[in-house]
């Protein structure tokens, strides 16, 4: 969502370049190239920031799964004991 907001803000900021350019096609081309550079930069930074967060989340999920599995085994064992 933030990426889309940034792109729209840049488009509105750079759109006067389209009006004052030699031709509308040239202005649009300049704006498009600028937006591509910004999107690539944002994607690169997002990937860099997301990687450690994803790694930590994966580790946490694994720990929760392990605890849940242990809990289910204990519940199964308790149920079998109760039935005897």
Beta strands, then each sheet from edge to edge (+ up, - down):
end
